[in-house]
Amino acid sequence: MRQYKYIIVGGGLAGLYTAFHLSSLGKVAIITKDKISDSNSYFAQGGMAAVITRDDTTLGHLEDTLVAGRGLCLPESVKVLVEEAPKRIEDLMTLGMQFDTEKGTLTLGLEGGHHHHRILHAGGDATGRLVTSFMIDKVKATPSIEIFDHHLLLDFITDNEHCIGIATFNTNTQQKEYFLSDATILAMGGLAALYHPSTNPPTTLGDGIALAIEHGIKVMDLEFVQFHPTALTLKGVPPFLISEAVRGEGAYLLNNKGERFMIGKHPQAELAPRDIVAACIYKEMLRTGEDHVYLSLRHMDSTHLKSRFPTIAQHCQDFGVDFTQKIPIAPAAHYTVGGIATDLHGATSLDGLYAVGEVASTGMMGANRLASNSLIECLVMGYRIVENLKMKGSTYSLSPSSSILQKIAKEEAKAPVEASTSSNDESIVLLEWLGKELMHHVGIVRTASDLQKAIHTIGNFLEEDWAKGESSLSPIETLLMKRRFHLAQWIAKAALSREETRGNHLRSDFPETLPNEKAYRTVIQNHTLQQQPL
């Protein structure tokens, strides 16, 4: 049994930044499922949106975010994001982080949904990797932070409706391990890797959200899964994200006849918000019968492109695609817009438990995330959690004679438990089947019949196939896999309950969007789903 002042579950930018700033208050443990570099943040090619120049305004950033959010953003939450974003960028730069510059001035990019150049980048298309690596170095150099990788989150430890820590499984030692703390912060990322195809690392399976639902913690808007419009699409090759910034530089979307099909679909054409671009690509693919469209860069300066997007250019070259000409692309699941509901200090409905980053639902993203708002949200909300915990101090104490501590001691004395790893063949097959089921029935365009089929098919698998007891998965892997299947059902149930088209949720049987005065959030709490007015 280990005791820390604070526990951070997740090693992406949100977790790292929060841990670093919490470290001045006491000992911090960072718990990660795999390597600390295996996160959505690390692989993010997009940048950070923040108002840096005098000719830009926070009002403009706020308005762009509200428009992209399709009426479901909470204005007070967005106001916090856009007003505090510049401070967090300044904080990073003070720590030593270097963003791209030209002639001594920060280089600011333009991305879909933005009406101003306000996107900071590092290493061109390597922003996530460089910022995350920068924070990993800071964390590793901080004596009061300890990293525990290869630990699976199994459960929250609660006492009198207060989260006092977590139970984990160490996949290296095959042993359950327990961590107690004053506060637990979830920074585990989203659930988009449940889908197939997805741009996410394979560990982003929504385990934190699934466990929150299991504990009756408030979760919101799971139907809003953002599909990135442009992922490299080649047979037999995993999808690879082609950053929004490529279109921001001027790339065109072409169909198989070489026509720019976004013209006339939106005033910003290829730079429309992601939900619109993804839906237009999907419909164009249906119309032509092709499994992809093209991103054309042949009219652009090839030297500049290779310098601006070195990671993407090299990846395309590795698979025989000339990045400077045209790239076969299709939408892929990318970002979880909903998540565990928090207030503007990151607190969830379970006392002592916080959430930050993609795992959380703060009201900043609405029904569709504006490009490059995600990394900056990690910093803004991470800092607010730190300030809140600094003000609160220790608010809960556990007696050494507590029955919970005695129970943990007995569990730790047990022999190691065998757990299958992520390379288990059955695990891979199950996740691929589930991913295709979600993409086919709970994908970009949805209908009631498709959603009902997904709920029924996944439910049958849970109730019948697993009940036969023929699985080769270990008890630990079975526990996690069932949670993921239940989470997939909740996504479909939330989507079925929303009888309108809004943001990332496109219902062909309900194509209209409800008036803003009738807008609502879908809330899952205590194992029930309800609609909550804004």
MIPA-90687 format. One line per field, with one value per residue (C-alpha): residue number from 0; residue in one letter; chain; x, y, z. Coordinates in nm, 2 decimals. Layout:
N
miba [NUM	...]
torpa [A	...]
drense [A	...]
c1 [X	...]
c2 [Y	...]
c3 [Z	...]
***
This chain:
534
miba [0	1	2	3	4	5	6	7	8	9	10	11	12	13	14	15	16	17	18	19	20	21	22	23	24	25	26	27	28	29	30	31	32	33	34	35	36	37	38	39	40	41	42	43	44	45	46	47	48	49	50	51	52	53	54	55	56	57	58	59	60	61	62	63	64	65	66	67	68	69	70	71	72	73	74	75	76	77	78	79	80	81	82	83	84	85	86	87	88	89	90	91	92	93	94	95	96	97	98	99	100	101	102	103	104	105	106	107	108	109	110	111	112	113	114	115	116	117	118	119	120	121	122	123	124	125	126	127	128	129	130	131	132	133	134	135	136	137	138	139	140	141	142	143	144	145	146	147	148	149	150	151	152	153	154	155	156	157	158	159	160	161	162	163	164	165	166	167	168	169	170	171	172	173	174	175	176	177	178	179	180	181	182	183	184	185	186	187	188	189	190	191	192	193	194	195	196	197	198	199	200	201	202	203	204	205	206	207	208	209	210	211	212	213	214	215	216	217	218	219	220	221	222	223	224	225	226	227	228	229	230	231	232	233	234	235	236	237	238	239	240	241	242	243	244	245	246	247	248	249	250	251	252	253	254	255	256	257	258	259	260	261	262	263	264	265	266	267	268	269	270	271	272	273	274	275	276	277	278	279	280	281	282	283	284	285	286	287	288	289	290	291	292	293	294	295	296	297	298	299	300	301	302	303	304	305	306	307	308	309	310	311	312	313	314	315	316	317	318	319	320	321	322	323	324	325	326	327	328	329	330	331	332	333	334	335	336	337	338	339	340	341	342	343	344	345	346	347	348	349	350	351	352	353	354	355	356	357	358	359	360	361	362	363	364	365	366	367	368	369	370	371	372	373	374	375	376	377	378	379	380	381	382	383	384	385	386	387	388	389	390	391	392	393	394	395	396	397	398	399	400	401	402	403	404	405	406	407	408	409	410	411	412	413	414	415	416	417	418	419	420	421	422	423	424	425	426	427	428	429	430	431	432	433	434	435	436	437	438	439	440	441	442	443	444	445	446	447	448	449	450	451	452	453	454	455	456	457	458	459	460	461	462	463	464	465	466	467	468	469	470	471	472	473	474	475	476	477	478	479	480	481	482	483	484	485	486	487	488	489	490	491	492	493	494	495	496	497	498	499	500	501	502	503	504	505	506	507	508	509	510	511	512	513	514	515	516	517	518	519	520	521	522	523	524	525	526	527	528	529	530	531	532	533]
torpa [M	R	Q	Y	K	Y	I	I	V	G	G	G	L	A	G	L	Y	T	A	F	H	L	S	S	L	G	K	V	A	I	I	T	K	D	K	I	S	D	S	N	S	Y	F	A	Q	G	G	M	A	A	V	I	T	R	D	D	T	T	L	G	H	L	E	D	T	L	V	A	G	R	G	L	C	L	P	E	S	V	K	V	L	V	E	E	A	P	K	R	I	E	D	L	M	T	L	G	M	Q	F	D	T	E	K	G	T	L	T	L	G	L	E	G	G	H	H	H	H	R	I	L	H	A	G	G	D	A	T	G	R	L	V	T	S	F	M	I	D	K	V	K	A	T	P	S	I	E	I	F	D	H	H	L	L	L	D	F	I	T	D	N	E	H	C	I	G	I	A	T	F	N	T	N	T	Q	Q	K	E	Y	F	L	S	D	A	T	I	L	A	M	G	G	L	A	A	L	Y	H	P	S	T	N	P	P	T	T	L	G	D	G	I	A	L	A	I	E	H	G	I	K	V	M	D	L	E	F	V	Q	F	H	P	T	A	L	T	L	K	G	V	P	P	F	L	I	S	E	A	V	R	G	E	G	A	Y	L	L	N	N	K	G	E	R	F	M	I	G	K	H	P	Q	A	E	L	A	P	R	D	I	V	A	A	C	I	Y	K	E	M	L	R	T	G	E	D	H	V	Y	L	S	L	R	H	M	D	S	T	H	L	K	S	R	F	P	T	I	A	Q	H	C	Q	D	F	G	V	D	F	T	Q	K	I	P	I	A	P	A	A	H	Y	T	V	G	G	I	A	T	D	L	H	G	A	T	S	L	D	G	L	Y	A	V	G	E	V	A	S	T	G	M	M	G	A	N	R	L	A	S	N	S	L	I	E	C	L	V	M	G	Y	R	I	V	E	N	L	K	M	K	G	S	T	Y	S	L	S	P	S	S	S	I	L	Q	K	I	A	K	E	E	A	K	A	P	V	E	A	S	T	S	S	N	D	E	S	I	V	L	L	E	W	L	G	K	E	L	M	H	H	V	G	I	V	R	T	A	S	D	L	Q	K	A	I	H	T	I	G	N	F	L	E	E	D	W	A	K	G	E	S	S	L	S	P	I	E	T	L	L	M	K	R	R	F	H	L	A	Q	W	I	A	K	A	A	L	S	R	E	E	T	R	G	N	H	L	R	S	D	F	P	E	T	L	P	N	E	K	A	Y	R	T	V	I	Q	N	H	T	L	Q	Q	Q	P	L]
drense [A	A	A	A	A	A	A	A	A	A	A	A	A	A	A	A	A	A	A	A	A	A	A	A	A	A	A	A	A	A	A	A	A	A	A	A	A	A	A	A	A	A	A	A	A	A	A	A	A	A	A	A	A	A	A	A	A	A	A	A	A	A	A	A	A	A	A	A	A	A	A	A	A	A	A	A	A	A	A	A	A	A	A	A	A	A	A	A	A	A	A	A	A	A	A	A	A	A	A	A	A	A	A	A	A	A	A	A	A	A	A	A	A	A	A	A	A	A	A	A	A	A	A	A	A	A	A	A	A	A	A	A	A	A	A	A	A	A	A	A	A	A	A	A	A	A	A	A	A	A	A	A	A	A	A	A	A	A	A	A	A	A	A	A	A	A	A	A	A	A	A	A	A	A	A	A	A	A	A	A	A	A	A	A	A	A	A	A	A	A	A	A	A	A	A	A	A	A	A	A	A	A	A	A	A	A	A	A	A	A	A	A	A	A	A	A	A	A	A	A	A	A	A	A	A	A	A	A	A	A	A	A	A	A	A	A	A	A	A	A	A	A	A	A	A	A	A	A	A	A	A	A	A	A	A	A	A	A	A	A	A	A	A	A	A	A	A	A	A	A	A	A	A	A	A	A	A	A	A	A	A	A	A	A	A	A	A	A	A	A	A	A	A	A	A	A	A	A	A	A	A	A	A	A	A	A	A	A	A	A	A	A	A	A	A	A	A	A	A	A	A	A	A	A	A	A	A	A	A	A	A	A	A	A	A	A	A	A	A	A	A	A	A	A	A	A	A	A	A	A	A	A	A	A	A	A	A	A	A	A	A	A	A	A	A	A	A	A	A	A	A	A	A	A	A	A	A	A	A	A	A	A	A	A	A	A	A	A	A	A	A	A	A	A	A	A	A	A	A	A	A	A	A	A	A	A	A	A	A	A	A	A	A	A	A	A	A	A	A	A	A	A	A	A	A	A	A	A	A	A	A	A	A	A	A	A	A	A	A	A	A	A	A	A	A	A	A	A	A	A	A	A	A	A	A	A	A	A	A	A	A	A	A	A	A	A	A	A	A	A	A	A	A	A	A	A	A	A	A	A	A	A	A	A	A	A	A	A	A	A	A	A	A	A	A	A	A	A	A	A	A	A	A	A	A	A	A	A	A	A	A	A	A	A	A	A	A	A	A	A	A	A	A	A	A	A	A	A	A	A	A	A	A	A]
c1 [0.00	0.15	0.04	0.09	-0.05	-0.19	-0.24	-0.25	-0.39	-0.26	0.07	-0.05	-0.01	-0.30	-0.15	0.21	0.13	-0.10	0.15	0.44	0.24	0.11	0.46	0.52	0.23	0.35	0.44	0.27	0.23	0.17	0.01	0.01	-0.13	0.18	0.48	0.45	0.49	0.19	-0.08	-0.30	-0.11	0.22	0.09	-0.10	0.01	-0.21	-0.10	-0.23	-0.49	-0.43	-0.47	-0.11	-0.11	-0.27	-0.48	-0.65	-0.90	-1.03	-1.38	-1.29	-1.15	-1.46	-1.70	-1.52	-1.54	-1.91	-1.99	-1.79	-1.97	-2.31	-2.50	-2.38	-2.08	-2.12	-2.02	-1.87	-1.65	-1.53	-1.46	-1.23	-1.05	-0.98	-0.89	-0.65	-0.49	-0.24	-0.13	-0.07	0.13	0.34	0.39	0.52	0.76	0.88	0.96	1.17	0.93	1.02	0.75	0.81	0.92	1.02	1.26	1.21	0.83	0.60	0.47	0.09	-0.11	-0.47	-0.70	-1.06	-1.32	-1.08	-1.11	-0.76	-0.41	-0.37	-0.23	0.11	0.32	0.65	0.85	0.59	0.36	0.52	0.37	0.22	0.54	0.76	0.54	0.47	0.84	0.92	0.69	0.81	1.16	1.03	0.84	1.13	1.36	1.12	1.21	0.86	0.70	0.72	0.61	0.45	0.41	0.25	-0.03	-0.39	-0.66	-0.89	-1.11	-1.15	-1.11	-1.39	-1.48	-1.80	-1.86	-1.51	-1.24	-0.93	-0.73	-0.72	-0.66	-0.42	-0.27	0.10	0.14	0.51	0.48	0.13	0.03	-0.25	-0.12	-0.30	-0.25	-0.40	-0.41	-0.58	-0.71	-0.71	-0.70	-0.80	-0.61	-0.66	-0.77	-1.08	-1.24	-1.19	-0.97	-1.28	-1.37	-1.20	-1.05	-0.92	-0.63	-0.57	-0.30	-0.46	-0.46	-0.72	-1.02	-1.22	-1.14	-1.16	-1.50	-1.63	-1.52	-1.69	-2.02	-1.98	-1.95	-2.25	-2.03	-2.19	-2.08	-2.21	-2.25	-2.09	-2.27	-2.03	-1.73	-1.53	-1.42	-1.11	-1.18	-0.84	-0.66	-0.42	-0.62	-0.42	-0.52	-0.34	-0.20	-0.33	-0.49	-0.25	-0.36	-0.31	-0.32	-0.59	-0.30	-0.24	-0.57	-0.49	-0.19	-0.41	-0.46	-0.78	-1.02	-1.08	-1.31	-1.21	-1.28	-1.04	-1.33	-1.32	-1.64	-1.63	-1.69	-2.05	-2.09	-1.96	-1.82	-1.48	-1.48	-1.20	-1.15	-1.50	-1.52	-1.44	-1.79	-1.90	-1.59	-1.61	-1.98	-1.92	-1.63	-1.85	-2.13	-1.90	-1.76	-2.11	-2.20	-1.90	-1.87	-1.50	-1.35	-1.15	-1.12	-0.80	-0.61	-0.44	-0.12	0.02	-0.06	0.15	0.53	0.67	0.99	0.78	0.54	0.83	0.97	0.63	0.51	0.82	0.65	0.36	0.59	0.81	0.52	0.36	0.70	0.74	0.42	0.50	0.28	0.42	0.30	0.35	0.10	-0.22	-0.30	-0.58	-0.78	-1.10	-1.24	-1.14	-1.25	-1.03	-1.16	-1.40	-1.60	-1.81	-1.67	-1.68	-1.86	-1.66	-1.69	-1.45	-1.21	-1.20	-1.41	-1.64	-1.96	-1.75	-1.58	-1.20	-1.20	-1.10	-1.08	-0.88	-0.81	-1.00	-1.15	-1.34	-1.65	-1.61	-1.86	-1.57	-1.61	-2.00	-2.11	-1.79	-1.43	-1.27	-0.93	-0.63	-0.84	-0.77	-0.40	-0.46	-0.76	-0.52	-0.31	-0.60	-0.79	-0.48	-0.37	-0.72	-0.72	-0.39	-0.51	-0.83	-0.64	-0.39	-0.68	-0.86	-0.56	-0.62	-0.99	-1.01	-0.83	-0.84	-0.79	-0.51	-0.76	-1.00	-1.16	-1.07	-0.70	-0.73	-0.91	-0.63	-0.36	-0.53	-0.56	-0.19	-0.09	-0.25	-0.05	0.01	-0.28	-0.21	-0.32	-0.31	-0.14	-0.25	-0.10	-0.35	-0.51	-0.86	-0.83	-0.73	-1.01	-1.27	-1.16	-1.15	-1.50	-1.63	-1.46	-1.61	-1.95	-1.93	-1.80	-2.07	-2.37	-2.26	-2.04	-2.05	-2.41	-2.66	-3.01	-3.24	-3.23	-2.85	-2.82	-3.07	-2.88	-2.56	-2.71	-2.87	-2.57	-2.33	-2.57	-2.62	-2.24	-2.22	-2.51	-2.46	-2.11	-1.93	-2.17	-2.06	-1.73	-1.51	-1.29	-0.92	-0.89	-0.77	-1.00	-0.83	-0.86	-1.22	-1.31	-1.16	-1.31	-1.66	-1.63	-1.53	-1.83	-2.07	-1.92	-1.98	-2.34	-2.37	-2.24	-2.51	-2.78	-2.68	-2.68	-3.02	-3.17	-3.06	-3.32	-3.16	-2.85	-2.60	-2.22	-2.05	-2.39	-2.55	-2.89	-3.01	-3.36	-3.36	-3.16	-3.28	-3.11	-3.34	-3.36	-3.10	-3.36	-3.44	-3.07	-2.98	-2.70	-2.72	-2.64	-2.55	-2.55	-2.63	-2.68	-2.96	-2.96	-3.14	-3.16	-3.05	-3.14	-2.86]
c2 [0.00	0.33	0.68	1.00	1.35	1.33	1.06	1.13	0.85	0.91	1.03	1.27	1.65	1.70	1.46	1.57	1.94	1.89	1.67	1.91	2.20	1.98	1.87	2.18	2.08	1.72	1.38	1.29	0.96	0.93	0.60	0.50	0.20	0.17	0.39	0.75	0.86	0.65	0.91	1.11	1.43	1.27	1.20	1.53	1.70	2.01	2.30	2.51	2.78	3.10	3.47	3.60	3.90	4.24	4.21	3.89	3.90	3.65	3.75	3.61	3.29	3.26	3.31	3.06	2.80	2.87	2.83	2.51	2.38	2.40	2.55	2.31	2.50	2.66	3.03	3.07	2.76	2.88	3.23	3.06	2.87	3.16	3.41	3.18	3.02	3.30	3.28	2.90	2.95	3.21	2.97	2.70	2.94	3.06	2.70	2.68	2.54	2.67	2.72	2.77	3.12	3.31	3.61	3.61	3.62	3.33	3.15	3.13	2.89	2.88	2.58	2.48	2.69	2.96	3.31	3.42	3.28	3.18	2.83	2.78	2.49	2.33	2.13	2.20	1.90	1.76	1.99	1.72	1.51	1.81	1.97	1.63	1.53	1.87	1.81	1.44	1.58	1.83	1.56	1.32	1.59	1.66	1.45	1.47	1.30	0.92	0.75	0.40	0.28	-0.05	-0.02	-0.08	0.11	-0.15	0.05	0.36	0.32	0.50	0.57	0.75	0.86	1.00	0.88	0.80	0.63	0.36	-0.01	-0.10	-0.41	-0.41	-0.60	-0.64	-0.81	-0.95	-0.80	-0.58	-0.25	0.01	0.38	0.62	1.00	1.32	1.36	1.15	1.31	1.12	1.23	0.91	1.04	0.95	0.65	0.69	0.38	0.18	0.26	0.11	0.29	0.54	0.79	0.71	0.49	0.15	0.22	0.50	0.28	0.49	0.29	0.59	0.69	0.33	0.30	0.63	0.51	0.19	0.40	0.61	0.92	1.18	1.14	1.37	1.37	1.04	1.06	1.33	1.15	1.36	1.20	1.36	1.44	1.35	1.03	0.86	0.56	0.28	-0.09	-0.29	0.02	0.17	0.51	0.80	1.15	1.42	1.74	2.01	2.25	2.10	2.24	2.55	2.59	2.57	2.20	2.11	1.82	1.64	1.36	1.08	1.31	1.57	1.81	2.03	1.91	2.14	2.45	2.56	2.33	2.59	2.95	2.83	2.53	2.30	2.51	2.45	2.30	1.93	1.79	1.96	1.85	1.49	1.46	1.60	1.36	1.07	1.17	1.21	0.86	0.72	0.90	0.78	0.43	0.50	0.43	0.75	1.10	1.30	1.58	1.76	1.97	1.98	2.35	2.43	2.49	2.14	2.27	2.46	2.17	1.93	2.18	2.26	1.90	1.68	1.40	1.36	1.39	1.11	0.88	0.92	0.85	0.53	0.40	0.51	0.83	1.16	1.40	1.70	1.56	1.41	1.18	0.93	1.01	0.92	1.02	0.82	0.84	1.09	1.27	1.22	1.54	1.43	1.26	1.27	1.58	1.83	2.19	2.46	2.33	1.98	1.83	1.53	1.43	1.20	1.39	1.37	1.27	1.51	1.48	1.68	1.66	1.45	1.23	1.53	1.72	2.08	2.25	2.40	2.17	2.15	1.92	1.96	2.05	2.34	2.25	2.29	2.37	2.03	2.07	2.41	2.29	2.04	2.33	2.56	2.30	2.13	2.46	2.53	2.19	2.28	2.61	2.46	2.18	2.44	2.64	2.33	2.16	1.82	1.77	1.40	1.17	0.79	0.62	0.36	0.11	0.16	-0.15	-0.04	-0.04	-0.38	-0.51	-0.37	-0.53	-0.87	-0.82	-0.73	-1.05	-1.27	-1.44	-1.27	-1.29	-1.39	-1.12	-1.15	-0.86	-0.64	-0.88	-1.15	-1.26	-1.29	-0.93	-0.80	-0.98	-0.86	-0.50	-0.50	-0.65	-0.39	-0.11	-0.21	-0.25	0.11	0.26	0.09	0.15	0.45	0.63	0.95	0.92	0.75	0.61	0.47	0.13	0.12	0.24	-0.01	-0.28	-0.18	-0.18	-0.52	-0.69	-0.57	-0.66	-1.01	-1.06	-0.95	-1.17	-1.48	-1.52	-1.44	-1.63	-1.95	-1.92	-2.01	-1.70	-1.74	-1.39	-1.37	-1.23	-0.89	-0.86	-0.99	-0.72	-0.44	-0.58	-0.60	-0.25	-0.14	-0.33	-0.17	0.17	0.11	0.04	0.37	0.56	0.40	0.46	0.83	0.86	0.70	0.93	1.24	1.28	1.56	1.64	1.85	1.88	1.54	1.37	1.34	1.16	1.11	1.02	1.35	1.59	1.91	2.08	2.17	2.54	2.66	2.72	2.34	2.23	1.98	1.76	1.38	1.27	0.92	0.89	0.61	0.39	0.59	0.82	1.16	1.48	1.79	2.13	2.38]
c3 [0.00	-0.11	0.02	-0.17	-0.13	-0.49	-0.75	-1.12	-1.34	-1.69	-1.85	-2.12	-2.12	-1.87	-1.62	-1.66	-1.63	-1.33	-1.15	-1.21	-1.05	-0.77	-0.68	-0.47	-0.24	-0.16	-0.30	-0.63	-0.80	-1.18	-1.28	-1.65	-1.83	-2.06	-2.12	-2.01	-2.37	-2.49	-2.50	-2.74	-2.63	-2.74	-3.09	-3.14	-3.45	-3.41	-3.19	-2.91	-2.97	-2.77	-2.83	-2.85	-3.08	-3.04	-3.36	-3.22	-2.94	-2.67	-2.79	-3.14	-2.99	-2.77	-3.06	-3.28	-3.00	-2.94	-3.32	-3.34	-3.02	-3.20	-2.90	-2.63	-2.50	-2.16	-2.23	-1.88	-1.94	-2.28	-2.13	-1.88	-2.16	-2.39	-2.12	-1.93	-2.24	-2.30	-1.93	-1.96	-2.28	-2.10	-1.81	-2.05	-2.22	-1.88	-1.79	-2.11	-2.38	-2.72	-2.98	-3.35	-3.45	-3.76	-3.73	-3.35	-3.37	-3.27	-3.59	-3.56	-3.78	-3.90	-3.86	-3.93	-3.76	-3.66	-3.81	-3.70	-3.70	-3.33	-3.34	-3.18	-3.30	-3.20	-3.45	-3.72	-3.69	-3.38	-3.12	-2.90	-2.89	-2.82	-2.55	-2.39	-2.40	-2.25	-1.95	-1.91	-1.86	-1.61	-1.42	-1.42	-1.28	-0.99	-0.68	-0.53	-0.83	-0.88	-1.20	-1.20	-1.56	-1.67	-1.41	-1.51	-1.32	-1.17	-0.92	-0.71	-0.34	-0.16	0.21	0.31	-0.05	-0.08	-0.32	-0.11	-0.38	-0.65	-0.69	-0.98	-1.15	-1.21	-1.54	-1.48	-1.14	-1.20	-0.86	-0.74	-0.59	-0.40	-0.38	-0.12	-0.15	-0.05	-0.41	-0.72	-1.06	-1.37	-1.69	-1.88	-2.22	-2.41	-2.57	-2.94	-2.97	-2.91	-3.27	-3.57	-3.75	-3.50	-3.49	-3.12	-2.96	-2.88	-2.51	-2.53	-2.46	-2.21	-1.90	-1.68	-1.82	-1.80	-1.43	-1.35	-1.50	-1.29	-0.98	-1.06	-1.12	-1.35	-1.72	-2.00	-2.38	-2.48	-2.82	-2.93	-3.07	-3.30	-3.63	-3.77	-4.14	-4.27	-4.18	-4.42	-4.56	-4.72	-4.73	-4.46	-4.29	-3.96	-4.01	-3.96	-3.87	-4.13	-3.92	-3.96	-4.01	-4.36	-4.47	-4.28	-4.51	-4.81	-4.91	-5.10	-5.06	-5.39	-5.49	-5.73	-6.03	-5.89	-5.79	-5.48	-5.33	-5.02	-5.24	-5.17	-4.87	-4.62	-4.65	-4.52	-4.76	-4.64	-4.33	-4.20	-3.85	-3.83	-3.79	-4.11	-4.31	-4.18	-4.27	-4.62	-4.68	-4.56	-4.79	-5.08	-5.02	-5.01	-5.33	-5.53	-5.37	-5.28	-4.94	-4.95	-5.10	-5.15	-4.98	-5.26	-5.20	-5.55	-5.59	-5.29	-5.22	-5.17	-4.99	-4.74	-4.69	-4.60	-4.36	-4.20	-4.17	-4.14	-3.94	-4.18	-4.49	-4.36	-4.26	-4.60	-4.77	-4.56	-4.72	-5.08	-5.08	-5.20	-4.94	-5.17	-5.43	-5.31	-5.01	-4.99	-4.67	-4.49	-4.15	-3.84	-3.48	-3.31	-3.00	-2.71	-2.68	-2.38	-2.07	-1.69	-1.59	-1.39	-1.26	-1.35	-1.08	-1.23	-0.95	-1.04	-0.86	-0.64	-0.36	-0.38	-0.75	-1.03	-1.40	-1.66	-2.03	-2.28	-2.01	-1.87	-1.99	-1.88	-2.11	-2.32	-2.62	-2.66	-2.94	-3.15	-3.05	-3.22	-3.36	-3.12	-2.81	-2.66	-2.56	-2.42	-2.22	-2.05	-1.92	-1.83	-1.63	-1.49	-1.34	-1.20	-1.03	-0.87	-0.75	-0.60	-0.42	-0.29	-0.14	0.00	0.16	0.32	0.36	0.45	0.69	0.72	1.05	1.06	1.20	0.91	0.78	0.43	0.52	0.67	0.36	0.14	0.35	0.31	-0.07	-0.10	0.09	-0.18	-0.45	-0.79	-1.04	-1.40	-1.65	-2.02	-2.20	-2.48	-2.73	-2.64	-2.97	-2.83	-2.69	-3.02	-3.21	-2.96	-2.97	-3.35	-3.37	-3.12	-3.31	-3.64	-3.48	-3.34	-3.66	-3.87	-3.64	-3.42	-3.67	-3.86	-3.97	-3.74	-3.75	-3.48	-3.63	-3.65	-3.29	-3.17	-3.35	-3.19	-2.84	-2.90	-3.06	-2.80	-2.52	-2.67	-2.67	-2.31	-2.19	-2.40	-2.55	-2.23	-2.02	-2.20	-2.02	-2.32	-2.31	-2.28	-2.12	-1.76	-1.49	-1.51	-1.88	-1.87	-1.62	-1.83	-2.16	-2.02	-1.90	-2.25	-2.40	-2.15	-2.24	-2.61	-2.52	-2.33	-2.63	-2.85	-2.59	-2.56	-2.94	-2.96	-2.70	-2.89	-3.17	-3.36	-3.56	-3.36	-3.40	-3.42	-3.38	-3.72	-3.74	-4.09	-3.94	-3.74	-3.97	-3.80	-3.49	-3.20	-3.13	-2.88	-2.61	-2.62	-2.62	-2.36	-2.23	-2.21	-1.85	-1.74	-1.36	-1.12	-1.42	-1.58	-1.88	-1.87	-2.06	-1.87	-2.00	-2.04]
***
